[in-house]
Structure formats: structure tokens, C-alpha cells
Amino acid sequence: MKRLLILFLVLFLSTTFYSADAQTTSSGEVEAMAGFARSVSVNNGTVFIGEPANPHQPGLVHVYQRTDGEWSVQFEISAIDGEIGNGFGASMTTDDDAILIGAPARDDERGAAYLFTKSADGSWNQKAQLALSDTSKKGSLGSSVALSGDLAFLGAPGEADGNGAVYVFRKTESGSWSQQQRLANPDTAQGIGFGSALEVDGSRLLVGAPEEGGAVHVYQSGNEGAWEKEATLSSDQVADNAQFGSTLRVFNNKILVG
């Protein structure tokens, strides 16, 4: 139902606000927003729509709310150090009054993610930037993101020659975020692009590896907080190019794989 609601809202907003979803180019001509609705999240009656590919300004996330039956943009979220082409808004996830937004093209495809929290006046303020200290890795970190309390998960599907990886960050007592664990692709024979999709549900983490076969790897959080592989899901009912594991959801104790 949630996926149907998101699809409906995207179609509705794209139609209703088409006139607002335009930008003026340097030549003065108007063109449609590039990448608008590349990512969408719905939380507590608020719709977040990413626009990561605008060629004239850094990526944005548009925050829509409904008032008196009408949807309108209430706020636009952008990174403090935003640059054109950083891919900010290519992925996002919400958790209560926090939103984690991926910028996988930032810093020459090294990537990053940004955490924002909602203030009392309804504005969204940047609280942290999550990136790797090892700048030699160009894996498009933040291509997928997941957030659960003090844990953040960032996919880097381009790392290790496309085999992929997932990084786990934890919020410290001081409020900063530190990298806790790196999960590597456990079985490249079943699929690469590990980290293209993420979904967290309590103590379980789902990671999609949809390229060249396709698989979903299920991880369980151990007693000491480390994430250990529990199972691998695959299907012999789909073609190798079907990108099994490119989207993930958990609903009523069921895993939905796209």
C-alpha cells in the first residue's frame, strides 16, 4: 500500500505542479526539471521528492505538504557544500523527524550522504555529512541509504570494480557519526552492484545486488552490534538482466523484491 501511495503521489504531483517543476536555463528558455522524482519518500503526511540532476544548480529535495486540499512546496533541502552534479537527492530515507539524503556523485563519484532534522518552525537543517575517510575509494557512496535511530547505512555499489559495498555509521554520544563496519559483497557469483538498494527492518538489513544475476542478502545484527549475513535470496524465475534486488521493501513480515 505504501508503494502504491508513493506512486500515486509522484504521478499526482508531477501533473499538478508541472508549471512549478520547470527551471530557467542560462539562455532564458524554460525546461523541465532534470531528474525530478528520481527518489521519493513519504513520512507523516509529508512528501519528499529528490531532484538530483539539475544542470543549473546543486541537487535539491522538495518538501511538499497538503493544506486545504492543495499540495505545495513548503521547503527545499540542499547541502551546505552543494555543487552542480553532486547527485544530491538521488536517494533518501526518513525516520521520524530526520531525513538522510544521498549524494553519490559528490567528490568525483566518491559520494556522501547528508543528515537533516526538522526544527520547530518546520525548516530542515543539516546536522551531519557522512563520507569515507579513505578518499581513494570511488564507489558512489550514498547511491542507496537507510536510517534507523542512531544507525545509518550507505550503499556504495560502484566500489571494488562494481562488486559493491555497504557502510554502517553510528551516531556517537557527542552527536557525531563514525563508520562502524564495512559489508562487502559476500557472493559476486550471484550478483554484483551490492548496495544498490537497502532496507532496514529492526535488527535486519536487506542489501540488493541486482547486476549480473541479482540477489538480496539478509543481515542480522549481533549482540555486539556487528552485522552478520543470515541468508541470500534469489530467484530462478527471472532473467539475468531483470535486476532482481534493485528495489526492496519489508511489509507485514514479508520481503518485497523488485
Stockholm file with secondary structure:
# STOCKHOLM 1.0

chainA/1-258         MKRLLILFLVLFLSTTFYSADAQTTSSGEVEAMAGFARSVSVNNGTVFIGEPANPHQPGLVHVYQRTDGEWSVQFEISAIDGEIGNGFGASMTTDDDAILIGAPARDDERGAAYLFTKSADGSWNQKAQLALSDTSKKGSLGSSVALSGDLAFLGAPGEADGNGAVYVFRKTESGSWSQQQRLANPDTAQGIGFGSALEVDGSRLLVGAPEEGGAVHVYQSGNEGAWEKEATLSSDQVADNAQFGSTLRVFNNKILVG
#=GR chainA/1-258 SS CHHHHHHHHHHHHHHHTTTTSEEECTTSCEEECTTTTSSEEEETTEEEEEETTCTTSCCEEEEEEEETTEEEEEEEECCTTCCTTSCTTSEEEEETTEEEEEETTHHHHTBEEEEEEECTTSCEEEEEEECCSCTTCCSCBTSEEEEETTEEEEEETTTTTTTBEEEEEEECTTSCEEEEEEEECSCTTTCBCBTSEEEEETTEEEEEECBTTCEEEEEEECTTSCEEEEEEECCSSSCTTSCTTSSEEEETTEEEEC
#=GC SS_cons         CHHHHHHHHHHHHHHHTTTTSEEECTTSCEEECTTTTSSEEEETTEEEEEETTCTTSCCEEEEEEEETTEEEEEEEECCTTCCTTSCTTSEEEEETTEEEEEETTHHHHTBEEEEEEECTTSCEEEEEEECCSCTTCCSCBTSEEEEETTEEEEEETTTTTTTBEEEEEEECTTSCEEEEEEEECSCTTTCBCBTSEEEEETTEEEEEECBTTCEEEEEEECTTSCEEEEEEECCSSSCTTSCTTSSEEEETTEEEEC
//
